[in-house]
Amino acid sequence: MCYQCEQSNSRGESPNLNLCRSKRSFLRLAVASAVSFGMLRAGMLSADESMPVQTPRASSPKPENVLTPDQALERLMQGNERYVSGKSKPLDFHDIQSTLAGGQNPYATILGCSDSRVSPEHCFDEAHGDLFVARGAGNYLTNDNIATIEYSVAVLNTPLVMVLGHESCGAVKAAVDAVDNHRDFPGHIQLMASAIAPSVRAVNDRSSSRVMNITRMNVIMTVERLRTKSPILDYYHDHKKIRIVGGIYHLNTGKVELVA
Ligand SMILES: [Zn+2]
């Protein structure tokens, strides 16, 4: 069952059967939709196979961003090493502004927390046009950020997706409070706590490392959901067109630790 149908069932609604028929029919629908939005052109989606495929573009705004999934991960982690060691490159927006006005080809997509202390562009020492970023408190999966990530992969040809959690995450702590103390947060905040609650329940730990272990679990479970709940991302992952990984940002050092 797809993520959207699972969400529908959790609300007691009927699943969208059109999305559940098969991965292939879903992808055909995705391509058809993309055509209607004018996305079917060089380097975007292929109508020939009724499947979204990544193809080389005639030209890329940033040629150095055309990478394999492994190369993309290596570059991302090297950028983090520069950041940690205080050797970040100076940014000069004026060098690339006219190039990026004509298009973008980011080499990595980040699903990260909204926390003001964890800015992906800073912690990976990258510039405008390099990272496609979706952020929300707790970096958990929603239909909206699945759409963002599918767009980055199927339309922008991004070869790498990273779910990025971090040390001392307030959203994770809220989820722990909700599970442990049956805390009911006001407004929409409860949605955030409820979304992370499965990670809290999955960690059988009462040590001082519990919140950190739950943070890791939240990243690992989100990576797994991206692989299994999005037919588009599953297709690209199965065909080794993308890698989906998980990382934890450590506040004291700036180091990103790969956990998935
Ligand atoms: Zn956070």
py3Dmol code that shows the C-alpha trace and the ligand (Angstrom):
import py3Dmol

protein = """\
ATOM      1  CA  MET A   1       0.000   0.000   0.000  1.00  0.00           C
ATOM      2  CA  CYS A   2       1.297   3.451  -0.840  1.00  0.00           C
ATOM      3  CA  TYR A   3       2.034   6.150   1.683  1.00  0.00           C
ATOM      4  CA  GLN A   4      -0.955   8.229   0.628  1.00  0.00           C
ATOM      5  CA  CYS A   5      -3.344   5.309   1.060  1.00  0.00           C
ATOM      6  CA  GLU A   6      -1.799   4.436   4.389  1.00  0.00           C
ATOM      7  CA  GLN A   7      -2.422   7.994   5.491  1.00  0.00           C
ATOM      8  CA  SER A   8      -6.009   7.774   4.242  1.00  0.00           C
ATOM      9  CA  ASN A   9      -6.607   4.573   6.175  1.00  0.00           C
ATOM     10  CA  SER A  10      -5.212   6.080   9.341  1.00  0.00           C
ATOM     11  CA  ARG A  11      -7.891   8.745   9.009  1.00  0.00           C
ATOM     12  CA  GLY A  12     -10.575   6.147   8.360  1.00  0.00           C
ATOM     13  CA  GLU A  13     -10.917   7.157   4.718  1.00  0.00           C
ATOM     14  CA  SER A  14     -11.017   4.950   1.638  1.00  0.00           C
ATOM     15  CA  PRO A  15      -7.646   4.462  -0.025  1.00  0.00           C
ATOM     16  CA  ASN A  16      -7.066   5.942  -3.445  1.00  0.00           C
ATOM     17  CA  LEU A  17      -7.231   2.769  -5.518  1.00  0.00           C
ATOM     18  CA  ASN A  18      -5.783   4.474  -8.587  1.00  0.00           C
ATOM     19  CA  LEU A  19      -2.514   4.901  -6.745  1.00  0.00           C
ATOM     20  CA  CYS A  20      -2.475   1.312  -5.464  1.00  0.00           C
ATOM     21  CA  ARG A  21      -2.978  -0.599  -8.709  1.00  0.00           C
ATOM     22  CA  SER A  22       0.690  -0.890  -9.436  1.00  0.00           C
ATOM     23  CA  LYS A  23       3.933   0.980  -9.316  1.00  0.00           C
ATOM     24  CA  ARG A  24       3.918   1.141 -13.109  1.00  0.00           C
ATOM     25  CA  SER A  25       0.492   2.721 -13.371  1.00  0.00           C
ATOM     26  CA  PHE A  26       1.495   5.254 -10.745  1.00  0.00           C
ATOM     27  CA  LEU A  27       4.571   6.159 -12.724  1.00  0.00           C
ATOM     28  CA  ARG A  28       2.555   6.493 -15.923  1.00  0.00           C
ATOM     29  CA  LEU A  29       0.305   8.883 -14.048  1.00  0.00           C
ATOM     30  CA  ALA A  30       3.349  10.787 -12.865  1.00  0.00           C
ATOM     31  CA  VAL A  31       4.672  11.133 -16.389  1.00  0.00           C
ATOM     32  CA  ALA A  32       1.294  12.190 -17.734  1.00  0.00           C
ATOM     33  CA  SER A  33       1.038  14.813 -15.032  1.00  0.00           C
ATOM     34  CA  ALA A  34       4.527  16.029 -15.766  1.00  0.00           C
ATOM     35  CA  VAL A  35       3.664  16.408 -19.425  1.00  0.00           C
ATOM     36  CA  SER A  36       0.716  18.549 -18.525  1.00  0.00           C
ATOM     37  CA  PHE A  37       3.035  20.803 -16.545  1.00  0.00           C
ATOM     38  CA  GLY A  38       5.476  21.045 -19.433  1.00  0.00           C
ATOM     39  CA  MET A  39       8.187  19.033 -17.710  1.00  0.00           C
ATOM     40  CA  LEU A  40       8.687  16.536 -20.514  1.00  0.00           C
ATOM     41  CA  ARG A  41      11.743  17.875 -22.210  1.00  0.00           C
ATOM     42  CA  ALA A  42      15.411  16.980 -22.458  1.00  0.00           C
ATOM     43  CA  GLY A  43      16.789  15.754 -19.174  1.00  0.00           C
ATOM     44  CA  MET A  44      13.455  15.466 -17.425  1.00  0.00           C
ATOM     45  CA  LEU A  45      11.030  12.644 -18.093  1.00  0.00           C
ATOM     46  CA  SER A  46      10.933  10.045 -20.848  1.00  0.00           C
ATOM     47  CA  ALA A  47       7.615   9.259 -22.498  1.00  0.00           C
ATOM     48  CA  ASP A  48       9.111   6.348 -24.450  1.00  0.00           C
ATOM     49  CA  GLU A  49       9.119   3.910 -21.568  1.00  0.00           C
ATOM     50  CA  SER A  50       6.286   5.495 -19.589  1.00  0.00           C
ATOM     51  CA  MET A  51       8.805   5.701 -16.790  1.00  0.00           C
ATOM     52  CA  PRO A  52      10.670   8.635 -15.389  1.00  0.00           C
ATOM     53  CA  VAL A  53      14.320   8.281 -16.280  1.00  0.00           C
ATOM     54  CA  GLN A  54      17.271  10.506 -15.699  1.00  0.00           C
ATOM     55  CA  THR A  55      18.998  11.434 -18.938  1.00  0.00           C
ATOM     56  CA  PRO A  56      21.990  13.661 -19.601  1.00  0.00           C
ATOM     57  CA  ARG A  57      21.088  17.222 -20.445  1.00  0.00           C
ATOM     58  CA  ALA A  58      22.470  19.061 -23.408  1.00  0.00           C
ATOM     59  CA  SER A  59      23.842  21.591 -20.965  1.00  0.00           C
ATOM     60  CA  SER A  60      23.785  21.992 -17.206  1.00  0.00           C
ATOM     61  CA  PRO A  61      23.803  25.292 -15.364  1.00  0.00           C
ATOM     62  CA  LYS A  62      26.493  23.849 -13.084  1.00  0.00           C
ATOM     63  CA  PRO A  63      28.344  21.084 -14.985  1.00  0.00           C
ATOM     64  CA  GLU A  64      30.322  20.183 -11.864  1.00  0.00           C
ATOM     65  CA  ASN A  65      27.008  19.110 -10.291  1.00  0.00           C
ATOM     66  CA  VAL A  66      26.431  16.265 -12.772  1.00  0.00           C
ATOM     67  CA  LEU A  67      27.507  13.382 -10.528  1.00  0.00           C
ATOM     68  CA  THR A  68      26.805   9.738  -9.796  1.00  0.00           C
ATOM     69  CA  PRO A  69      25.073   8.977  -6.471  1.00  0.00           C
ATOM     70  CA  ASP A  70      28.384   7.846  -4.923  1.00  0.00           C
ATOM     71  CA  GLN A  71      30.221  10.927  -6.181  1.00  0.00           C
ATOM     72  CA  ALA A  72      27.443  13.141  -4.819  1.00  0.00           C
ATOM     73  CA  LEU A  73      27.714  11.601  -1.358  1.00  0.00           C
ATOM     74  CA  GLU A  74      31.496  11.923  -1.405  1.00  0.00           C
ATOM     75  CA  ARG A  75      31.248  15.604  -2.354  1.00  0.00           C
ATOM     76  CA  LEU A  76      28.627  16.259   0.324  1.00  0.00           C
ATOM     77  CA  MET A  77      30.759  14.705   3.059  1.00  0.00           C
ATOM     78  CA  GLN A  78      33.908  16.466   1.855  1.00  0.00           C
ATOM     79  CA  GLY A  79      32.002  19.746   2.154  1.00  0.00           C
ATOM     80  CA  ASN A  80      31.107  18.849   5.735  1.00  0.00           C
ATOM     81  CA  GLU A  81      34.776  18.141   6.465  1.00  0.00           C
ATOM     82  CA  ARG A  82      35.717  21.623   5.190  1.00  0.00           C
ATOM     83  CA  TYR A  83      32.976  23.139   7.369  1.00  0.00           C
ATOM     84  CA  VAL A  84      34.093  21.231  10.463  1.00  0.00           C
ATOM     85  CA  SER A  85      37.728  22.204   9.964  1.00  0.00           C
ATOM     86  CA  GLY A  86      36.917  25.880   9.400  1.00  0.00           C
ATOM     87  CA  LYS A  87      37.955  25.769   5.736  1.00  0.00           C
ATOM     88  CA  SER A  88      34.631  26.630   4.128  1.00  0.00           C
ATOM     89  CA  LYS A  89      34.907  28.215   0.697  1.00  0.00           C
ATOM     90  CA  PRO A  90      34.046  31.918   0.452  1.00  0.00           C
ATOM     91  CA  LEU A  91      30.687  32.490  -1.215  1.00  0.00           C
ATOM     92  CA  ASP A  92      30.455  34.824  -4.170  1.00  0.00           C
ATOM     93  CA  PHE A  93      26.899  34.912  -5.416  1.00  0.00           C
ATOM     94  CA  HIS A  94      27.755  37.327  -8.221  1.00  0.00           C
ATOM     95  CA  ASP A  95      29.900  34.695  -9.934  1.00  0.00           C
ATOM     96  CA  ILE A  96      26.948  32.402 -10.501  1.00  0.00           C
ATOM     97  CA  GLN A  97      23.846  34.571 -10.390  1.00  0.00           C
ATOM     98  CA  SER A  98      23.412  34.901 -14.161  1.00  0.00           C
ATOM     99  CA  THR A  99      24.016  31.166 -14.643  1.00  0.00           C
ATOM    100  CA  LEU A 100      21.460  30.174 -12.029  1.00  0.00           C
ATOM    101  CA  ALA A 101      18.898  32.630 -13.348  1.00  0.00           C
ATOM    102  CA  GLY A 102      18.654  30.291 -16.331  1.00  0.00           C
ATOM    103  CA  GLY A 103      18.134  27.055 -14.409  1.00  0.00           C
ATOM    104  CA  GLN A 104      19.363  24.722 -11.706  1.00  0.00           C
ATOM    105  CA  ASN A 105      20.801  21.246 -11.342  1.00  0.00           C
ATOM    106  CA  PRO A 106      21.401  20.649  -7.623  1.00  0.00           C
ATOM    107  CA  TYR A 107      23.425  17.497  -6.940  1.00  0.00           C
ATOM    108  CA  ALA A 108      21.785  16.565  -3.616  1.00  0.00           C
ATOM    109  CA  THR A 109      18.398  16.825  -1.977  1.00  0.00           C
ATOM    110  CA  ILE A 110      18.217  17.286   1.773  1.00  0.00           C
ATOM    111  CA  LEU A 111      15.214  16.608   3.993  1.00  0.00           C
ATOM    112  CA  GLY A 112      16.261  18.367   7.171  1.00  0.00           C
ATOM    113  CA  CYS A 113      14.936  19.875  10.371  1.00  0.00           C
ATOM    114  CA  SER A 114      13.892  23.536  10.456  1.00  0.00           C
ATOM    115  CA  ASP A 115      16.146  24.104  13.467  1.00  0.00           C
ATOM    116  CA  SER A 116      17.981  27.420  13.008  1.00  0.00           C
ATOM    117  CA  ARG A 117      21.267  25.797  14.045  1.00  0.00           C
ATOM    118  CA  VAL A 118      21.293  23.291  11.189  1.00  0.00           C
ATOM    119  CA  SER A 119      21.529  24.937   7.797  1.00  0.00           C
ATOM    120  CA  PRO A 120      22.381  22.386   5.084  1.00  0.00           C
ATOM    121  CA  GLU A 121      24.124  24.905   2.823  1.00  0.00           C
ATOM    122  CA  HIS A 122      26.414  25.889   5.682  1.00  0.00           C
ATOM    123  CA  CYS A 123      27.141  22.469   7.129  1.00  0.00           C
ATOM    124  CA  PHE A 124      27.952  21.018   3.691  1.00  0.00           C
ATOM    125  CA  ASP A 125      29.800  24.151   2.564  1.00  0.00           C
ATOM    126  CA  GLU A 126      27.757  24.527  -0.601  1.00  0.00           C
ATOM    127  CA  ALA A 127      26.429  27.473  -2.570  1.00  0.00           C
ATOM    128  CA  HIS A 128      23.274  28.516  -4.365  1.00  0.00           C
ATOM    129  CA  GLY A 129      22.191  25.913  -6.887  1.00  0.00           C
ATOM    130  CA  ASP A 130      23.919  22.957  -5.209  1.00  0.00           C
ATOM    131  CA  LEU A 131      21.334  21.644  -2.731  1.00  0.00           C
ATOM    132  CA  PHE A 132      17.576  21.170  -3.069  1.00  0.00           C
ATOM    133  CA  VAL A 133      16.260  21.459   0.482  1.00  0.00           C
ATOM    134  CA  ALA A 134      12.983  20.510   2.168  1.00  0.00           C
ATOM    135  CA  ARG A 135      12.820  21.438   5.849  1.00  0.00           C
ATOM    136  CA  GLY A 136      10.341  20.881   8.621  1.00  0.00           C
ATOM    137  CA  ALA A 137      10.689  20.486  12.380  1.00  0.00           C
ATOM    138  CA  GLY A 138      11.689  16.891  13.075  1.00  0.00           C
ATOM    139  CA  ASN A 139      12.551  16.046   9.417  1.00  0.00           C
ATOM    140  CA  TYR A 140       9.739  13.511   9.268  1.00  0.00           C
ATOM    141  CA  LEU A 141       7.962  12.460   6.101  1.00  0.00           C
ATOM    142  CA  THR A 142       4.809  14.135   4.821  1.00  0.00           C
ATOM    143  CA  ASN A 143       3.085  13.919   1.448  1.00  0.00           C
ATOM    144  CA  ASP A 144       4.240  17.472   0.781  1.00  0.00           C
ATOM    145  CA  ASN A 145       7.914  16.761   1.257  1.00  0.00           C
ATOM    146  CA  ILE A 146       7.623  13.472  -0.658  1.00  0.00           C
ATOM    147  CA  ALA A 147       6.364  15.593  -3.556  1.00  0.00           C
ATOM    148  CA  THR A 148       9.323  17.942  -3.177  1.00  0.00           C
ATOM    149  CA  ILE A 149      11.810  15.071  -3.173  1.00  0.00           C
ATOM    150  CA  GLU A 150      10.133  13.290  -6.100  1.00  0.00           C
ATOM    151  CA  TYR A 151      10.339  16.545  -8.051  1.00  0.00           C
ATOM    152  CA  SER A 152      14.029  16.926  -7.297  1.00  0.00           C
ATOM    153  CA  VAL A 153      14.774  13.361  -8.414  1.00  0.00           C
ATOM    154  CA  ALA A 154      12.439  12.931 -11.392  1.00  0.00           C
ATOM    155  CA  VAL A 155      12.633  16.444 -12.809  1.00  0.00           C
ATOM    156  CA  LEU A 156      15.920  17.925 -11.604  1.00  0.00           C
ATOM    157  CA  ASN A 157      17.879  14.634 -11.845  1.00  0.00           C
ATOM    158  CA  THR A 158      19.264  14.893  -8.323  1.00  0.00           C
ATOM    159  CA  PRO A 159      21.278  11.695  -7.678  1.00  0.00           C
ATOM    160  CA  LEU A 160      21.375  11.823  -3.872  1.00  0.00           C
ATOM    161  CA  VAL A 161      18.767  12.241  -1.141  1.00  0.00           C
ATOM    162  CA  MET A 162      19.810  12.718   2.471  1.00  0.00           C
ATOM    163  CA  VAL A 163      17.522  12.770   5.510  1.00  0.00           C
ATOM    164  CA  LEU A 164      19.337  14.988   8.004  1.00  0.00           C
ATOM    165  CA  GLY A 165      18.453  14.878  11.698  1.00  0.00           C
ATOM    166  CA  HIS A 166      20.410  16.537  14.440  1.00  0.00           C
ATOM    167  CA  GLU A 167      21.467  16.387  18.045  1.00  0.00           C
ATOM    168  CA  SER A 168      19.134  17.953  20.619  1.00  0.00           C
ATOM    169  CA  CYS A 169      16.133  18.166  18.288  1.00  0.00           C
ATOM    170  CA  GLY A 170      13.145  19.864  19.947  1.00  0.00           C
ATOM    171  CA  ALA A 171      10.667  18.026  17.738  1.00  0.00           C
ATOM    172  CA  VAL A 172      12.057  14.676  18.845  1.00  0.00           C
ATOM    173  CA  LYS A 173      11.911  15.773  22.473  1.00  0.00           C
ATOM    174  CA  ALA A 174       8.277  16.791  21.974  1.00  0.00           C
ATOM    175  CA  ALA A 175       7.513  13.326  20.599  1.00  0.00           C
ATOM    176  CA  VAL A 176       9.174  11.726  23.616  1.00  0.00           C
ATOM    177  CA  ASP A 177       7.083  13.932  25.912  1.00  0.00           C
ATOM    178  CA  ALA A 178       3.916  12.985  24.022  1.00  0.00           C
ATOM    179  CA  VAL A 179       4.624   9.250  24.309  1.00  0.00           C
ATOM    180  CA  ASP A 180       5.972   9.190  27.867  1.00  0.00           C
ATOM    181  CA  ASN A 181       3.594  11.667  29.455  1.00  0.00           C
ATOM    182  CA  HIS A 182       0.602  11.512  27.102  1.00  0.00           C
ATOM    183  CA  ARG A 183       1.228  15.163  26.396  1.00  0.00           C
ATOM    184  CA  ASP A 184      -1.251  16.712  23.973  1.00  0.00           C
ATOM    185  CA  PHE A 185       0.193  19.744  22.213  1.00  0.00           C
ATOM    186  CA  PRO A 186      -2.036  22.574  20.967  1.00  0.00           C
ATOM    187  CA  GLY A 187      -2.914  23.303  17.369  1.00  0.00           C
ATOM    188  CA  HIS A 188      -1.011  21.440  14.678  1.00  0.00           C
ATOM    189  CA  ILE A 189       2.035  20.811  16.880  1.00  0.00           C
ATOM    190  CA  GLN A 190       0.578  17.466  17.882  1.00  0.00           C
ATOM    191  CA  LEU A 191       0.911  16.306  14.256  1.00  0.00           C
ATOM    192  CA  MET A 192       4.663  16.667  14.585  1.00  0.00           C
ATOM    193  CA  ALA A 193       4.815  14.727  17.851  1.00  0.00           C
ATOM    194  CA  SER A 194       2.539  11.991  16.491  1.00  0.00           C
ATOM    195  CA  ALA A 195       4.601  11.601  13.315  1.00  0.00           C
ATOM    196  CA  ILE A 196       7.787  10.965  15.301  1.00  0.00           C
ATOM    197  CA  ALA A 197       6.109   8.827  17.983  1.00  0.00           C
ATOM    198  CA  PRO A 198       6.751   5.501  16.128  1.00  0.00           C
ATOM    199  CA  SER A 199      10.495   6.193  16.417  1.00  0.00           C
ATOM    200  CA  VAL A 200      10.102   6.802  20.153  1.00  0.00           C
ATOM    201  CA  ARG A 201       8.295   3.472  20.581  1.00  0.00           C
ATOM    202  CA  ALA A 202      10.871   1.670  18.433  1.00  0.00           C
ATOM    203  CA  VAL A 203      13.738   2.525  20.785  1.00  0.00           C
ATOM    204  CA  ASN A 204      13.799   0.450  23.941  1.00  0.00           C
ATOM    205  CA  ASP A 205      16.255   2.554  25.856  1.00  0.00           C
ATOM    206  CA  ARG A 206      16.131   4.509  29.120  1.00  0.00           C
ATOM    207  CA  SER A 207      19.771   5.568  29.139  1.00  0.00           C
ATOM    208  CA  SER A 208      21.060   9.133  28.838  1.00  0.00           C
ATOM    209  CA  SER A 209      21.501   8.446  25.107  1.00  0.00           C
ATOM    210  CA  ARG A 210      17.823   7.753  24.594  1.00  0.00           C
ATOM    211  CA  VAL A 211      16.888  11.002  22.791  1.00  0.00           C
ATOM    212  CA  MET A 212      19.917  10.688  20.504  1.00  0.00           C
ATOM    213  CA  ASN A 213      19.049   7.070  19.730  1.00  0.00           C
ATOM    214  CA  ILE A 214      15.463   8.087  18.953  1.00  0.00           C
ATOM    215  CA  THR A 215      16.799  10.861  16.703  1.00  0.00           C
ATOM    216  CA  ARG A 216      18.840   8.246  14.814  1.00  0.00           C
ATOM    217  CA  MET A 217      15.815   5.959  14.606  1.00  0.00           C
ATOM    218  CA  ASN A 218      13.708   8.821  13.233  1.00  0.00           C
ATOM    219  CA  VAL A 219      16.245   9.349  10.452  1.00  0.00           C
ATOM    220  CA  ILE A 220      16.556   5.620   9.725  1.00  0.00           C
ATOM    221  CA  MET A 221      12.772   5.129   9.613  1.00  0.00           C
ATOM    222  CA  THR A 222      12.361   8.188   7.381  1.00  0.00           C
ATOM    223  CA  VAL A 223      14.993   6.866   4.963  1.00  0.00           C
ATOM    224  CA  GLU A 224      13.174   3.526   4.899  1.00  0.00           C
ATOM    225  CA  ARG A 225       9.819   5.210   4.282  1.00  0.00           C
ATOM    226  CA  LEU A 226      11.252   7.205   1.388  1.00  0.00           C
ATOM    227  CA  ARG A 227      12.441   3.946  -0.163  1.00  0.00           C
ATOM    228  CA  THR A 228       9.164   2.114   0.335  1.00  0.00           C
ATOM    229  CA  LYS A 229       6.357   4.681   0.271  1.00  0.00           C
ATOM    230  CA  SER A 230       7.178   6.584  -2.912  1.00  0.00           C
ATOM    231  CA  PRO A 231       6.911   4.475  -6.090  1.00  0.00           C
ATOM    232  CA  ILE A 232       8.896   7.093  -7.997  1.00  0.00           C
ATOM    233  CA  LEU A 233      11.761   7.134  -5.510  1.00  0.00           C
ATOM    234  CA  ASP A 234      11.590   3.348  -5.231  1.00  0.00           C
ATOM    235  CA  TYR A 235      11.975   3.082  -9.004  1.00  0.00           C
ATOM    236  CA  TYR A 236      15.053   5.296  -9.089  1.00  0.00           C
ATOM    237  CA  HIS A 237      16.524   3.549  -6.076  1.00  0.00           C
ATOM    238  CA  ASP A 238      15.931   0.088  -7.554  1.00  0.00           C
ATOM    239  CA  HIS A 239      17.640   1.185 -10.775  1.00  0.00           C
ATOM    240  CA  LYS A 240      20.573   2.635  -8.825  1.00  0.00           C
ATOM    241  CA  LYS A 241      19.905   6.099 -10.197  1.00  0.00           C
ATOM    242  CA  ILE A 242      19.845   7.574  -6.711  1.00  0.00           C
ATOM    243  CA  ARG A 243      21.107   6.848  -3.230  1.00  0.00           C
ATOM    244  CA  ILE A 244      18.972   7.640  -0.188  1.00  0.00           C
ATOM    245  CA  VAL A 245      21.007   8.075   2.975  1.00  0.00           C
ATOM    246  CA  GLY A 246      20.562   9.391   6.497  1.00  0.00           C
ATOM    247  CA  GLY A 247      22.771  11.644   8.591  1.00  0.00           C
ATOM    248  CA  ILE A 248      22.906  13.202  12.032  1.00  0.00           C
ATOM    249  CA  TYR A 249      24.357  16.682  12.530  1.00  0.00           C
ATOM    250  CA  HIS A 250      26.256  17.103  15.791  1.00  0.00           C
ATOM    251  CA  LEU A 251      25.783  20.583  17.212  1.00  0.00           C
ATOM    252  CA  ASN A 252      29.058  20.788  19.103  1.00  0.00           C
ATOM    253  CA  THR A 253      31.352  19.735  16.279  1.00  0.00           C
ATOM    254  CA  GLY A 254      29.381  20.442  13.103  1.00  0.00           C
ATOM    255  CA  LYS A 255      30.138  16.899  11.996  1.00  0.00           C
ATOM    256  CA  VAL A 256      27.542  14.956  10.018  1.00  0.00           C
ATOM    257  CA  GLU A 257      27.514  11.270  10.950  1.00  0.00           C
ATOM    258  CA  LEU A 258      26.080   8.852   8.391  1.00  0.00           C
ATOM    259  CA  VAL A 259      23.549   6.560  10.082  1.00  0.00           C
ATOM    260  CA  ALA A 260      21.670   5.068   7.138  1.00  0.00           C
TER     261      ALA A 260
END
"""
ligand_1 = """\
1
ZN
Zn 15.157 19.517 15.031
"""
view = py3Dmol.view(width=600, height=400)
view.addModel(protein, "pdb")
view.setStyle({"model": 0}, {"cartoon": {"style": "trace"}})
view.addModel(ligand_1, "xyz")
view.setStyle({"model": 1}, {"stick": {}})
view.zoomTo()
view.show()
